[in-house]
Amino acid sequence: MPGRFRVKIEEDDGERKRRKSADEEFQQTAEEIAELVSEETGAEKCLSETDAAQLRSEIESARRAVEEEHNRYMRALADFVNYKRRRQEECEAQGQFASQELILKLLPVIDNFERALQAAQENENFQALADGVSLTLRQLRDLLEKEGVTPIEAVGQEFDPNVHEAVMRVESDDYPDNTVVEELERGYMQRSRVLRPSKVKVATR
């Protein structure tokens, strides 16, 4: 059987199945060629020496063509698997880089929290602590807004299961039926995607 082109690649189940199928197809083709060679040996008795030589040459050319086609397939498969692995590594690197960028933006917020706590402990001043926390919270909200993160409107809005999560329903004369009357946990969206739905109480009559 002709030699095979060998490459070191990592394959998933689908790729291993495709490779096995290609190997089986190649093996079948090689066996058919071998059968032709066997038939040729018997046919040589009825052929002239020139015709027999030409037949052997054609069979050998067909054998080489099959082997070359198989090798080309294996090279293409190796290139595809390597490309797929590189893309996966690039995506993982991009994800890690994105996380690093967000962490770097959050560090100044943590610094301000620590300063506010330190100032309150040194001066024993609750108002200084409240002012520091309020300022830091505003800074954090500004950061989230720059990332496209915005709070979901809830109280007074008609209940929307796409953005609200009803924790309970309460009777209310102040709000129309199926209206959010209280927000228990604020929800957030990033542009058009819901990150976390608002947990709410909904009016009923």
C-alpha positions as CSV (number, residue, x, y, z in Angstrom):
1,M,0.0,0.0,0.0
2,P,1.4,3.5,-0.8
3,G,3.0,5.6,1.9
4,R,0.8,8.2,3.6
5,F,1.3,11.8,4.4
6,R,1.6,12.1,8.2
7,V,1.0,15.3,10.2
8,K,0.7,15.9,14.0
9,I,-2.6,17.5,14.6
10,E,-5.3,17.7,17.3
11,E,-8.6,16.4,16.0
12,D,-12.0,16.4,17.4
13,D,-14.5,13.5,16.9
14,G,-15.9,14.8,13.7
15,E,-12.4,15.3,12.2
16,R,-11.3,11.9,13.2
17,K,-14.4,10.4,11.6
18,R,-13.7,12.3,8.4
19,R,-10.1,11.1,8.4
20,K,-11.1,7.5,9.0
21,S,-13.6,7.8,6.1
22,A,-10.9,9.1,3.8
23,D,-8.5,6.3,4.9
24,E,-11.2,3.7,4.2
25,E,-11.9,5.2,0.8
26,F,-8.2,5.3,0.0
27,Q,-7.8,1.7,1.1
28,Q,-10.8,0.6,-1.1
29,T,-9.3,2.4,-4.1
30,A,-5.9,0.8,-3.5
31,E,-7.5,-2.6,-3.3
32,E,-9.4,-2.0,-6.6
33,I,-6.1,-1.0,-8.2
34,A,-4.4,-4.1,-6.8
35,E,-7.3,-6.2,-8.3
36,L,-6.7,-4.6,-11.6
37,V,-3.1,-5.4,-11.4
38,S,-4.0,-9.0,-10.6
39,E,-6.3,-9.1,-13.6
40,E,-3.6,-7.6,-15.7
41,T,-1.3,-10.4,-14.9
42,G,-3.7,-12.9,-16.3
43,A,-4.5,-10.6,-19.2
44,E,-0.8,-10.3,-20.2
45,K,-1.2,-13.8,-21.9
46,C,-3.6,-12.2,-24.4
47,L,-1.8,-8.9,-24.8
48,S,1.3,-8.0,-26.6
49,E,4.4,-7.0,-24.6
50,T,3.9,-3.4,-25.7
51,D,0.2,-3.3,-24.7
52,A,1.0,-5.0,-21.4
53,A,3.7,-2.4,-20.6
54,Q,1.3,0.4,-21.4
55,L,-1.3,-1.1,-19.2
56,R,1.1,-1.4,-16.3
57,S,2.2,2.3,-16.8
58,E,-1.5,3.4,-16.8
59,I,-2.2,1.5,-13.6
60,E,0.9,2.9,-11.9
61,S,-0.1,6.4,-12.9
62,A,-3.6,5.8,-11.5
63,R,-2.0,4.5,-8.3
64,R,0.1,7.6,-8.0
65,A,-2.8,9.9,-8.7
66,V,-4.8,8.3,-5.9
67,E,-2.0,8.7,-3.5
68,E,-1.4,12.3,-4.4
69,E,-5.1,13.1,-4.0
70,H,-5.1,11.4,-0.6
71,N,-2.0,13.4,0.4
72,R,-3.6,16.7,-0.7
73,Y,-6.7,15.9,1.3
74,M,-4.6,15.2,4.4
75,R,-2.7,18.4,4.0
76,A,-5.9,20.4,3.6
77,L,-7.3,18.7,6.7
78,A,-4.2,19.5,8.7
79,D,-4.3,23.1,7.5
80,F,-8.0,23.4,8.6
81,V,-7.4,21.9,12.0
82,N,-4.4,24.1,12.6
83,Y,-6.4,27.2,11.5
84,K,-9.3,26.2,13.8
85,R,-6.9,25.8,16.7
86,R,-5.3,29.2,16.0
87,R,-8.7,30.9,15.9
88,Q,-9.7,29.3,19.2
89,E,-6.5,30.5,20.8
90,E,-7.0,34.0,19.4
91,C,-10.6,34.1,20.8
92,E,-9.4,33.0,24.2
93,A,-6.7,35.6,24.2
94,Q,-9.2,38.3,23.2
95,G,-11.5,37.3,26.0
96,Q,-8.7,37.5,28.5
97,F,-7.6,40.8,27.2
98,A,-11.2,42.2,27.4
99,S,-11.4,41.0,31.1
100,Q,-8.1,42.7,31.8
101,E,-9.3,46.0,30.4
102,L,-12.5,45.9,32.5
103,I,-10.5,45.0,35.7
104,L,-8.1,48.0,35.0
105,K,-11.1,50.3,34.8
106,L,-12.6,48.9,38.1
107,L,-9.4,49.4,40.1
108,P,-9.8,53.2,40.5
109,V,-13.3,52.5,41.9
110,I,-11.9,50.1,44.5
111,D,-9.2,52.7,45.3
112,N,-12.0,55.3,46.0
113,F,-13.9,52.9,48.2
114,E,-10.8,52.2,50.3
115,R,-10.1,56.0,50.6
116,A,-13.6,56.7,51.7
117,L,-13.4,53.9,54.4
118,Q,-10.0,55.1,55.6
119,A,-11.2,58.7,55.9
120,A,-14.3,57.7,57.8
121,Q,-12.3,55.5,60.2
122,E,-9.7,58.3,60.8
123,N,-12.2,61.1,61.3
124,E,-15.1,59.0,62.7
125,N,-17.3,60.9,60.4
126,F,-20.3,59.1,59.0
127,Q,-21.1,61.9,56.5
128,A,-17.6,61.7,55.1
129,L,-18.2,58.0,54.5
130,A,-21.6,58.5,53.0
131,D,-20.2,61.2,50.6
132,G,-17.3,59.0,49.6
133,V,-19.5,56.0,48.9
134,S,-21.9,58.1,46.9
135,L,-19.1,59.6,44.8
136,T,-17.6,56.1,44.2
137,L,-21.0,54.7,43.3
138,R,-21.5,57.5,40.7
139,Q,-18.0,56.7,39.3
140,L,-19.0,53.0,39.0
141,R,-22.2,53.8,37.3
142,D,-20.4,56.1,34.8
143,L,-18.0,53.3,34.1
144,L,-20.8,50.8,33.4
145,E,-22.6,53.3,31.2
146,K,-19.5,53.7,29.1
147,E,-19.6,49.9,28.6
148,G,-23.2,50.2,27.4
149,V,-24.7,48.9,30.7
150,T,-27.9,50.7,31.8
151,P,-30.6,50.0,34.5
152,I,-33.9,48.7,33.4
153,E,-36.9,50.9,34.1
154,A,-39.3,49.1,36.4
155,V,-41.6,51.0,38.8
156,G,-44.7,52.3,37.1
157,Q,-43.9,50.4,33.9
158,E,-46.2,47.7,32.5
159,F,-44.9,44.3,33.5
160,D,-42.7,42.9,30.7
161,P,-41.5,39.3,31.1
162,N,-38.6,40.0,28.8
163,V,-37.0,42.4,31.2
164,H,-38.9,41.9,34.5
165,E,-39.1,38.9,36.8
166,A,-42.3,38.9,38.9
167,V,-41.5,37.8,42.5
168,M,-45.0,38.4,43.7
169,R,-48.3,40.0,42.8
170,V,-50.0,42.4,45.1
171,E,-53.4,44.1,45.2
172,S,-53.1,47.8,44.5
173,D,-55.6,50.7,44.0
174,D,-52.8,53.1,43.0
175,Y,-51.5,51.2,39.9
176,P,-53.3,49.7,36.9
177,D,-53.5,45.9,36.7
178,N,-50.2,44.2,35.6
179,T,-48.1,47.3,36.5
180,V,-44.8,47.1,38.4
181,V,-45.4,48.6,41.8
182,E,-42.0,47.9,43.5
183,E,-38.5,47.0,42.5
184,L,-36.8,44.5,44.8
185,E,-33.6,44.1,42.7
186,R,-32.6,46.4,39.9
187,G,-32.1,44.8,36.5
188,Y,-29.5,45.8,33.9
189,M,-29.1,45.7,30.1
190,Q,-26.0,45.9,28.0
191,R,-27.2,47.7,24.9
192,S,-30.1,45.5,23.6
193,R,-29.3,42.4,25.7
194,V,-30.7,41.7,29.2
195,L,-27.8,41.0,31.6
196,R,-30.2,40.6,34.6
197,P,-34.0,41.1,34.8
198,S,-35.5,43.3,37.4
199,K,-37.1,41.4,40.3
200,V,-40.4,43.2,41.0
201,K,-43.8,43.2,42.6
202,V,-46.7,43.4,40.1
203,A,-50.1,45.0,40.7
204,T,-53.2,42.9,40.4
205,R,-56.9,43.5,40.9
